[in-house]
Amino acid sequence: MTNEREPLVYIYGEMVPASEAHIAIYDLAVVLGATVTDMTRTIGHQPFRLDDHIARFYRSAKYARIPPTASPEETKARTLELVEHNTSLIQPEQDLGIIFFMSPGVSPAYAGPGFTGKTGSTFCTHTFPLPFQSWVELFEKGAHVVTPPTRHLPPQCLDQKIKNRSRLHWWIADQEAKLVDPKAITLLLDLDGNVTECSGSNFFIVKDETMIFPSPRNILRGISQVTAMELGAELGIPVVERDIQSYDVIHADEAFLSSTPYCLAPVTQFNGLEVGSGKPGPMFRRLMEAWSQRVGKDLIEQVMTVEL
């Protein structure tokens, strides 16, 4: 019997209590790390740019040759159903992260003859309460971004426009960055020394009132990055995409992370050096105020007023 006070998970075409949602140890998500994924969030309990995230998720699945078990329209309907139930379990000031993932399913070779579990692609949608308390210091002091020795995978090996969970190189890079600063956020350079993206966010700089984003050739263009670009254009701020090197970051006026969970965050240190004033700058508040107006919720206040 479903516990009405327990979050639901949509998996294998069914809504089940979170405590009953499992995948097999023989799943190719485990065996090979063959998993595409995407994430959005709610703002005021409503999904943010859900259609854009679902469309990107299905593009990733097509590229990875993982056949979906549901149409985009069905996925949207089930997601809205899931959000309606799971937001009823949280406080009005809280919001949810929404995760999609899909793998090719169980490996017959690993499962062996006589396997009687689920077959076909593994498709799951689940949610979790956003940890606003984790971002208070990020908004107050800004992030320290570190470039480790590990380099970004070149697009000749894996196109980074595919959002996936084959991320061992990111795990290693994060451990390298944390040797410099336990709170560091990892930013990878490509093989030519150009800035790419962070482990959980896009990265961009502001110089002379211009928003400068890394070349899109070897990054996942995040929905939050696109939103930041749109807001910049609406505010009359020039928006440029080009190659960026470490030199440019060090001499930027401001730098930013853009990510679904917290939307935008200031970067105030880069490899131990201050960026700009070394404090969150005016462009951060300007962009976040515009973002807040767009979604009808003060996004800075939502983070800063959380009970620790």
C-alpha positions as CSV (number, residue, x, y, z in Angstrom):
1,M,0.0,0.0,0.0
2,T,1.3,3.4,-1.0
3,N,2.2,5.7,1.9
4,E,0.6,9.1,0.9
5,R,3.3,10.9,3.0
6,E,6.1,9.3,1.1
7,P,7.6,10.8,-2.1
8,L,6.8,9.0,-5.3
9,V,9.2,7.9,-8.1
10,Y,8.2,7.2,-11.7
11,I,10.2,4.1,-12.8
12,Y,9.5,1.3,-15.3
13,G,6.3,3.0,-16.3
14,E,4.8,3.0,-12.7
15,M,4.5,5.4,-9.8
16,V,6.0,3.8,-6.8
17,P,7.0,4.9,-3.3
18,A,10.6,6.1,-3.2
19,S,11.5,3.3,-0.8
20,E,10.4,0.7,-3.4
21,A,12.3,2.3,-6.4
22,H,15.3,0.2,-7.4
23,I,17.4,-0.8,-10.4
24,A,19.2,-4.0,-10.9
25,I,22.9,-4.4,-10.2
26,Y,23.2,-5.8,-13.7
27,D,21.8,-2.6,-15.2
28,L,24.1,-1.0,-17.8
29,A,23.8,2.2,-15.8
30,V,25.9,0.4,-13.2
31,V,27.9,-2.0,-15.4
32,L,29.0,0.7,-18.0
33,G,27.9,4.0,-16.6
34,A,25.7,4.2,-19.7
35,T,23.1,6.7,-18.6
36,V,21.7,9.9,-20.0
37,T,20.2,12.3,-17.6
38,D,18.7,15.8,-17.1
39,M,17.6,18.0,-14.3
40,T,15.2,20.8,-13.7
41,R,13.7,22.3,-10.6
42,T,10.5,23.8,-9.3
43,I,10.2,27.5,-8.6
44,G,7.2,28.1,-6.4
45,H,6.3,24.4,-6.8
46,Q,6.1,24.8,-10.6
47,P,8.7,23.2,-12.9
48,F,11.1,25.6,-14.6
49,R,11.4,25.3,-18.4
50,L,10.2,21.7,-18.2
51,D,9.7,21.4,-22.0
52,D,13.3,22.5,-22.7
53,H,14.7,20.0,-20.2
54,I,12.6,17.1,-21.6
55,A,13.6,18.0,-25.2
56,R,17.3,18.0,-24.3
57,F,16.9,14.7,-22.4
58,Y,15.4,13.1,-25.5
59,R,18.1,14.5,-27.7
60,S,20.7,12.9,-25.4
61,A,18.9,9.5,-25.5
62,K,18.8,9.6,-29.3
63,Y,22.5,10.3,-29.5
64,A,23.3,7.6,-27.0
65,R,21.1,5.1,-28.9
66,I,18.9,4.4,-25.8
67,P,15.3,3.9,-26.9
68,P,12.9,5.7,-24.7
69,T,10.0,3.8,-23.1
70,A,7.7,6.8,-23.2
71,S,7.1,9.8,-25.4
72,P,8.1,13.3,-24.4
73,E,4.4,14.1,-23.9
74,E,4.0,11.1,-21.6
75,T,7.1,12.1,-19.7
76,K,5.8,15.6,-19.2
77,A,2.4,14.3,-17.9
78,R,4.0,11.9,-15.5
79,T,6.5,14.6,-14.3
80,L,3.6,17.0,-13.5
81,E,1.8,14.2,-11.7
82,L,5.0,13.4,-9.7
83,V,5.6,17.1,-8.8
84,E,2.0,17.6,-7.7
85,H,2.3,14.8,-5.2
86,N,5.9,15.4,-4.0
87,T,5.4,19.2,-3.5
88,S,2.5,18.4,-1.2
89,L,5.0,16.9,1.2
90,I,7.2,20.0,1.5
91,Q,6.8,23.5,2.9
92,P,5.6,26.3,0.7
93,E,9.0,28.0,0.8
94,Q,10.8,24.8,-0.3
95,D,11.3,23.6,-3.8
96,L,12.3,20.4,-5.6
97,G,15.0,19.2,-7.9
98,I,13.6,17.0,-10.7
99,I,15.8,14.3,-12.1
100,F,15.4,12.2,-15.3
101,F,17.7,9.4,-16.2
102,M,17.6,6.6,-18.7
103,S,19.9,3.6,-19.4
104,P,19.8,0.8,-22.0
105,G,18.6,-1.5,-19.2
106,V,19.9,-4.8,-17.9
107,S,23.0,-6.4,-19.5
108,P,22.0,-9.9,-20.5
109,A,25.6,-11.1,-20.2
110,Y,25.9,-9.9,-16.6
111,A,22.3,-11.0,-15.6
112,G,22.9,-14.5,-17.0
113,P,20.3,-17.0,-18.2
114,G,17.0,-17.1,-16.4
115,F,16.9,-13.5,-15.4
116,T,13.3,-12.6,-14.6
117,G,13.6,-8.9,-13.7
118,K,12.8,-5.8,-15.7
119,T,13.9,-5.7,-19.3
120,G,14.1,-2.9,-21.9
121,S,15.4,0.6,-21.2
122,T,15.4,1.8,-17.6
123,F,13.7,5.1,-17.3
124,C,13.2,7.0,-14.0
125,T,12.0,10.4,-12.8
126,H,12.4,11.4,-9.2
127,T,12.7,14.5,-7.0
128,F,14.5,15.7,-4.0
129,P,14.2,18.9,-1.8
130,L,16.6,21.5,-2.9
131,P,19.3,22.1,-0.2
132,F,19.2,25.9,-0.1
133,Q,21.3,26.0,3.0
134,S,24.2,24.7,0.9
135,W,24.3,27.8,-1.2
136,V,24.1,30.5,1.5
137,E,27.9,30.9,1.6
138,L,28.1,30.7,-2.2
139,F,25.8,33.7,-2.4
140,E,27.5,35.6,0.4
141,K,31.1,35.0,-0.5
142,G,31.2,33.5,-3.9
143,A,32.8,30.4,-5.3
144,H,36.5,29.4,-5.6
145,V,36.9,27.8,-9.0
146,V,40.0,25.6,-9.6
147,T,41.3,24.2,-12.8
148,P,42.9,20.7,-12.1
149,P,45.3,18.7,-14.2
150,T,42.5,16.5,-15.6
151,R,41.3,18.0,-18.9
152,H,37.9,18.0,-20.5
153,L,37.1,15.1,-22.8
154,P,37.4,16.3,-26.4
155,P,34.3,16.1,-28.6
156,Q,36.0,13.6,-30.8
157,C,35.6,11.2,-27.8
158,L,32.3,12.2,-26.4
159,D,30.1,15.1,-27.5
160,Q,29.6,17.2,-24.3
161,K,26.2,18.4,-25.5
162,I,25.0,15.0,-24.3
163,K,24.1,15.2,-20.6
164,N,25.3,11.9,-19.2
165,R,26.5,10.1,-16.1
166,S,29.7,8.6,-17.6
167,R,31.6,11.0,-15.3
168,L,34.7,9.2,-13.8
169,H,37.0,11.9,-15.2
170,W,34.8,14.5,-13.4
171,W,35.1,12.6,-10.1
172,I,38.9,12.5,-10.5
173,A,39.1,16.2,-11.4
174,D,36.9,17.1,-8.4
175,Q,39.3,15.2,-6.1
176,E,42.3,17.0,-7.6
177,A,40.6,20.4,-7.2
178,K,39.7,19.7,-3.5
179,L,43.4,19.2,-2.8
180,V,43.7,22.9,-3.5
181,D,40.6,23.9,-1.6
182,P,38.1,21.5,0.0
183,K,35.3,23.9,-1.1
184,A,36.6,24.3,-4.6
185,I,34.4,24.0,-7.7
186,T,36.0,22.2,-10.6
187,L,36.4,24.0,-13.9
188,L,38.0,22.0,-16.7
189,L,40.2,23.3,-19.5
190,D,40.2,21.6,-22.9
191,L,43.3,20.2,-24.5
192,D,44.1,23.6,-25.9
193,G,43.8,25.4,-22.6
194,N,40.4,26.9,-23.2
195,V,37.9,27.2,-20.4
196,T,35.0,24.7,-20.8
197,E,32.5,24.1,-17.9
198,C,32.3,23.1,-14.3
199,S,31.3,19.7,-12.9
200,G,27.7,20.8,-12.2
201,S,27.4,24.2,-13.9
202,N,28.3,26.4,-16.8
203,F,30.8,29.1,-16.4
204,F,31.0,32.6,-17.9
205,I,32.7,36.0,-17.2
206,V,31.8,39.6,-17.5
207,K,34.4,42.1,-18.8
208,D,33.7,45.7,-19.7
209,E,29.9,45.2,-19.3
210,T,30.0,42.3,-21.7
211,M,28.9,38.7,-20.8
212,I,31.4,36.3,-22.3
213,F,30.6,32.6,-22.6
214,P,32.9,29.8,-23.6
215,S,32.7,28.6,-27.2
216,P,29.8,26.1,-27.4
217,R,31.9,23.5,-29.3
218,N,32.8,21.5,-26.2
219,I,30.3,22.3,-23.5
220,L,26.8,21.3,-22.5
221,R,24.8,24.5,-23.2
222,G,22.8,24.5,-20.0
223,I,19.2,25.7,-19.8
224,S,20.3,28.1,-17.1
225,Q,23.1,29.4,-19.3
226,V,20.5,30.1,-22.0
227,T,18.3,31.9,-19.5
228,A,21.3,34.0,-18.4
229,M,22.0,34.9,-22.1
230,E,18.3,35.8,-22.6
231,L,18.3,38.0,-19.5
232,G,21.5,39.7,-20.6
233,A,20.0,40.5,-24.0
234,E,16.8,41.8,-22.3
235,L,18.9,44.1,-20.1
236,G,20.9,45.5,-23.1
237,I,24.1,43.7,-22.0
238,P,26.2,42.5,-24.9
239,V,26.5,38.6,-25.0
240,V,29.5,37.0,-26.7
241,E,30.5,33.3,-27.2
242,R,34.2,32.8,-27.8
243,D,37.3,30.9,-26.5
244,I,38.3,32.0,-23.0
245,Q,41.6,31.2,-21.3
246,S,42.7,31.4,-17.7
247,Y,44.2,34.8,-18.3
248,D,40.8,36.2,-19.3
249,V,39.2,34.8,-16.1
250,I,41.9,36.3,-13.8
251,H,41.3,39.7,-15.4
252,A,37.5,39.6,-15.6
253,D,35.4,42.1,-13.7
254,E,33.1,39.3,-12.5
255,A,32.6,35.6,-13.1
256,F,29.6,33.3,-12.7
257,L,28.3,29.8,-12.4
258,S,24.9,29.0,-14.0
259,S,23.2,25.9,-12.8
260,T,19.6,24.6,-12.5
261,P,19.5,24.3,-8.7
262,Y,20.6,27.8,-7.7
263,C,20.3,29.6,-11.1
264,L,23.4,31.8,-10.8
265,A,26.2,32.1,-8.3
266,P,29.2,34.5,-8.3
267,V,32.8,33.3,-8.7
268,T,35.1,35.4,-6.5
269,Q,38.3,33.3,-6.7
270,F,40.1,31.5,-9.6
271,N,43.0,29.3,-8.8
272,G,43.6,31.2,-5.5
273,L,43.5,34.7,-7.1
274,E,40.7,37.2,-6.6
275,V,38.3,37.8,-9.5
276,G,37.3,41.4,-9.7
277,S,36.9,42.8,-6.2
278,G,37.0,39.3,-4.7
279,K,33.3,39.8,-3.6
280,P,30.0,39.2,-5.4
281,G,29.6,42.1,-7.8
282,P,26.8,44.3,-9.1
283,M,26.1,42.2,-12.2
284,F,25.2,39.2,-10.0
285,R,22.4,41.1,-8.3
286,R,21.3,42.7,-11.5
287,L,21.0,39.4,-13.3
288,M,19.4,37.6,-10.3
289,E,16.8,40.4,-9.9
290,A,15.9,40.0,-13.6
291,W,15.7,36.2,-13.2
292,S,13.5,36.7,-10.1
293,Q,11.2,39.0,-12.0
294,R,10.8,36.5,-14.8
295,V,9.8,33.6,-12.5
296,G,7.9,35.7,-9.9
297,K,10.0,34.7,-6.9
298,D,13.0,36.4,-5.2
299,L,15.6,33.7,-5.8
300,I,18.3,35.3,-3.6
301,E,15.9,35.7,-0.7
302,Q,14.8,32.0,-1.1
303,V,18.3,30.9,-0.4
304,M,19.3,33.5,2.1
305,T,16.3,33.2,4.4
306,V,16.5,29.4,4.8
307,E,16.6,28.1,8.3
308,L,20.0,26.6,9.0
